[in-house]
Amino acid sequence: MDTITHGIAGALIGKAIFGGEDLFGPSTGVASVREKNGSRDLPRSKVNRGRIVTWSLMLGAIFPDSDVLRDLLSHDRLLVVTWHRSITHSLVMLPLWALLLAGITRAFTSWRKWEAPSFAALSRIYAVGILSHILLDLVTSFGTMIWSPLKWSRPAWDLLFIVDFTFTAILLVPQLLAWVYSEPAKMWSRALGTWLVFMPVPVMVARLAEAVEAPISGQTVLGAMMVITAVFLLPSIRGWGLKMRHGRWNSAGFAAALAYVALTIFAHRVALARIHKFAELDHLQVASIGALPLPPSLWHWDGLVRSERGVYELRMDLADTSASDTDLLAHEHRYYPDTPPNSYIEEAKRLPEVQKVLWFARFPVTRFHKEGGEAIVDIMDVRFSRTTTGRPPAFTYRVRFGEDGSLLSQGWATR
């Protein structure tokens, strides 16, 4: 899951479960805070405490991705597969990180003379934030080393696309609505402003989906724009949105996010059953199999089967429920064959760096070609989407040999 979505999820959890307030508020005096029993003014210290809760949840939800700092400062380009999503994403290490962050927060708030939750409460808050990050990474297909450093495996539940705009919107929109309808005098300006900002988003998402060969229909785009209009503007009719308590907007968003994940679990089971059926009907020798989400992930899935000599790919639209066994076999699918083994491929696979890539790859395909007198070995992971830009697929590792068989270079292919 992308870091921005993690932060949005953490803020929502803080507001929906821990009674946190909006991240930003008045800088002086008192602030109007909508309580469960209505609206009333609270002392500044109480508002600070609520904001600290939300900030802590959000920072805890972002914290695990701090491991990318090592990647940025290192020349080791394989850290993205050997280090990222490891000890900062570990259930084993979670208590340590929660205690450390709670201690830093208590020290900072004491220095600023802000009223903050106790050390024990902050430890729980940070633990929940970090856990939300781990779980949201676990439901993607990238793999997360949740048992590191005890066990260096990469479980992946394959429920959500790594960047799922629908899920992000479900987490973000309720928080925006709570802000839009928190002040009657600013209701219309805020509602129209957020509506104008969000209206072009479906078009931009459709362009991105087309780039990764997962096109979204014009009808879907139009439907999304209609939903955006209804969500942001309908509550302003007769001031209905003003009657919705601040906390209920966020609670509704949290419940909607859980419901969406539950739907992806059901959809994944259906998609996995289809790709298993495809492999059975085509009499494939299955080494590994999976159903991976595509944007928008709820109905569009990528079925992958690693066989003895290559990978089969079947893109599925679960909205098409009438497909028979014959139709399933006749459905257009792709086959990515391995190049037959040769001395260059065998030499490449003995390299420690290539062995790390193969450990990471769930659906690897090995290709070989020559450029002049140089021999090129490419190892790609088919689970990562192809692009139409002419560049190699993401996470394609390239090894280049000279005419005499000497190793010239190795690393991620960029062109």
N, C-alpha and C positions, 0 to 999 in steps of 0.2 A: 504494500500500500504506500502511496506517496506521502511524504512528510506533512504536507499541508492538510491532507485529510485526517491524518493522525491528530494533529493539533486541534482541528475542528471537532473531532470526536471527543477529545479530552475535555474541551470547553463545555460541550453538551452534557457529558457525564457529570461534570462539576456542578452545572446548574440544575440538572434534572434529579440528581441523587443526593448531592452533598449540600444543597442549598446555596450554591455559589451565585454571585451577582455578575452582571456584565463586566467585561474586562476593563472598560473605560467608563469614567463617570466624572462628576464635577470635581474640580480641584480644590475648592474651598467650601466652607460652610457645611450645610446639610444637603443630603441628596434624597430625592423622592424614590422610595423603593416599594415595589408592589409586593405585598405580603400575601400569604394564603387567605387571610381574613380581610383583604382589601388593600387600599393604598394608604400609606402614612409615612411621615418623615422619621428617619432614624438618625442617630448621631453619626458623625463622620467615622468614628472608630469602628462602628458596626459595619458600615459600608466597606471600609478597608478590609475587614476580616472576610467578608463574602467575596470580595475581589481576589484576595490572596488565595482563597480556596480554588477559584476558577483558574487563576494563573498557575497554581501548583499542579492542578490536574492536567492542564494543557502542556506545561513544560515536562511533566512526567510522561505524557503520551508522546512527546517529541524526542525525549532524551535518548532512547535506544539508537536512533539514527545518527547520534554523535560519533558513532564508529567510522563514519565516512571521513572524519578529519584525518585519521591515519592514512586513508587512501589518498587524500589530497596532498599530504606531506611526504608520501612515499613514491619511489620509482617502481614499486612492484605492482604491475597492472593486473595481477591475479588476485589481489586482495578483495576485489568485488565478489569473487566466488569462494575464497578461502577464509576471509575475515568478516565481511559484511554480513549482518544478521547472525552474529555468533554470541559472544559473551554479554554484550549489552542487550541482547534479545533472549537471554537465557532465563528459564524459570528457576534454575539452580542459583543464579546470581541475583535474581530479583530482590530478595530481602536486603542484600548489601547495598544495592543502588538506592533503594527506597530510604534506608536509614541515612545514607550519605547525603542525599538531596534534602531530606528533612532537616538534617543538621545545618546545612548551608542556608536553608530558608530561615530557620530560627535565628541564626546569627545575623542574617541580613535584616530581618524585620526588627530585631532588638536594636540594631544600630540605627535604624530609621525611626525607632519608637512607634512602630505600628502594632496594633493589636492583631495577633495571629493565632491560629489553632495551636494546640499543644504539640510537643514533639511526637507523641504517640499518634495523635490525630493526623499530623502531616505525614508521618510514616505510612499510615493506612492510605491516605490520599495519593501519595506518590506510588505506592504499590499498585493501586487500582489503575492509575494512569499508565504505568509501565506495562501492566498486564493487558490493558486494552490494546496497546501497540503490538505486543507479542501475538495476541489472538488475531488482530486484523492483518498482520503479516502472514500468519499461519494459514489463513483462509485463501491466500493467493497461491499461484503456481510456482513462485520463485524458490520456495524452500526456506525454512528458518531453523537454525541450529539451537533449538530450545533446550537441549540437554548439555550444551557445551559448558564447561570444558570436560565434563565426564564422558560425553559421547558426541562425536563429530558427525552426526547425520543431519539430513535436511528434510524433515517432514513437510509436506505441503498438502493442504486439503482441497485445493482447486475449486473454490467456490466463487471467488470474486476476481475480476480482472485487476491487475496491479494498479491501474488508474481507472477507477469506476466512477464516472461522472454522476450516474444516477444515485449511487450510494452517498457520494459527497454532498449532493444536493439535499438528500433526505436529512443529513446531519446538519447542514448549514441553514437551510431555509427556515425551520422553526425558530432558530435563534434570531434570525433577521426579523421574523414576524413579531417576536416578543419585543424587539427594539422599535419596530415601526409603530406598533400599537400601544406603546408605553406612555406616550404624551399626546393627548387629544389635539393640541394646537399644531403639532408637527405631523399628524397622521397622514394627511394627503400628500404633502411634499415628500415624505419618506417612502410612502407606498409607490408613488409614481417614479421616484428616483430608482428604487430597487427594481421595479418592473422594467424600466428602460435598460438598466444594466444587464439584466438576465435575459431579455428577449433575444439577443443575437447568439446566446450560448448554444442552443440546439444546432444552429447552422455551423458554428465552429467545430462542435463535436462531430457532426456528420463529415466535415472535411477531414478531420483527423482519422475517423473510422475508415474512410475511403483510402487513406494513405497506407493503412495496415491491412487492406483487402478485406475489410469487414463492413461493407457499405450499409448505411441506414437509409431507409426509404424516405421520400419526400413526405408521405403521409405521416410517418412517425415524427418527423421534424415539426410538421404543422401541428400535430397533436400535442407535442411537448410545449410548443409556444402557447397553445390554448390553455394548457394546464398552468403554465407560469402566470398567464393573465388572470386566471381564476384564483390561484393561490394568493397572489399579492394584492389584487384589487377587490375581490368579492367581500373579504372581511371588513372593508371600509364602508360598505353599504349600511346605512343606519347605525354606524358605529359599532357593529357587532364585534369587531376585533378588539375594541376597547374593553369589552366585557370579559374577555378571556384573560384570566390571571396569568401573570408573567411566568410563573413556574409551570403552568399547564402547557404552555406552548412547548417548552423544553421537554417536559415529560412525554408529550405526544410525539415529539421528534425521536426521542429515545425508543419509544415503543414501535414507531414506524421502522426505525433502523433494525431492530430485532426481528420484526416481521419480514423485512426484505431479506435478511440473512437466512431466515427459515425457508423462504421461497427458493433461494438459491440452493439450499440443501436438497429440496425436492427436485428442482430442475437438474441438478447434478446427477442425482440418482437415475433420472430418466435418460439423460445424455450418456451416462456410463453404460446403462443397459443397452442402448443402441449401438455403441461402438463395440461392446462385447458381442452383440448379435452379428454385426458386420464381420468381425474377425472369425466368428464361428461359421458363418455362411461361406466365407471366402477361404476357409480351411487354412488360416494363417497360423504359423508357429509363433506364439506370442512370448516375447521376452519381457516386455513391459507394455502396459496399456493405461490410458488415461483419458478423461474428458475435461478439457480446460475451457474456462470462460472466455468469451470474446465480447467486445463492446457492441451494443449494450448487453451485458452478460446474462441477463435473466433468461433470454430465449435463444441466444446465439452461442454455440459451443463448438469447440475444436476437438474432434476425436482423433487420438494418435495411437498407433500400434507399432511398437518396435519388434520387427521380425528378425530372422536370422541374417538377412542380407540388406536390410533397409528399413525405412519407416513409411507407413501408410498414414495418410491424413484424410479424414472425412469431416468436412464442415457441416454442421447440423443447425437447422432451424426447428426448434421444438414446437413452434406454432403449426408445423405441418405434421399433424397426427394421423394422417391417412396412409402413410407410407407402409407398403407391405414388404415382406422379405425380399421379393423380387425387385421392388423399387429401391430398396436399400442397397442392393448390390449394383443396380444400374445407375445409382446416383453418382454424379461426378466426384471422383476422389483423386488425390495425388499420391504418387509413389516416389520416394526419394531413395534411390538405391545407393548402397555403398560401392565405391570403386573396388574391383577385385584387389586383394592384397598384393603388394610388391615390396621391394627392399626399402624404398623411400618411406612408405607408410609404416612398415615395421620399425624402421629407425626412429621415425617421429613419435610413435607410440611408446618408445622406451625413454623419451625425454621426461624428466620429472614434472616440468610445467604442463605437458600434454596429459600426463596421468592425473594431474589436478583438475584439468578441464574435463576429462572423461569421468572423474568422480562426481563433478557437478552436473554434468549433462544427463538428463533422463531419457532423451530420445536423440542420441547422437547419430550423425551421418558423416562418413569420411569420404572426401572427394580428392581426386588427384588430377593435375594437368601440368603441362609444361609451358613456360614462357621463354622462348628462345632456347638457350641451353640450361635454364634453371628449372628445377623440379619443385612444384608447389603442392603441399598437402594441406587441405582445409578440413577442419572438424567443426561442424555446426550443430546446434541444438534446435531441433525443429519446433519445440514448444514456443519459441519466440517468433513473433509474427514477421513475415516477410514484408518488404517495402517495395514500392513501385519506383524508387528513385535510382535504381541501378546499382545501389550499394549492396555489399554482402549482408546477409541477415545478421541481426544482433547476436552477440556471443559466438561469432565465428573465429576460431583460432587458426592462424596461418603459420605454417612452417615452410621456410624456403631453403632449398639445397642448391649448391653449385654443381657444375658439370662433373666435378671430381667426387661428388657425394658429400662434400663438406657442408656443415651447417652455416648458412649465411645470416639468417634472422628468424625470429619467431615473435609472435604477439597477436593481439586482436586485429582482425582485418578491418580496415576502414574504407577501402576502395577497391 
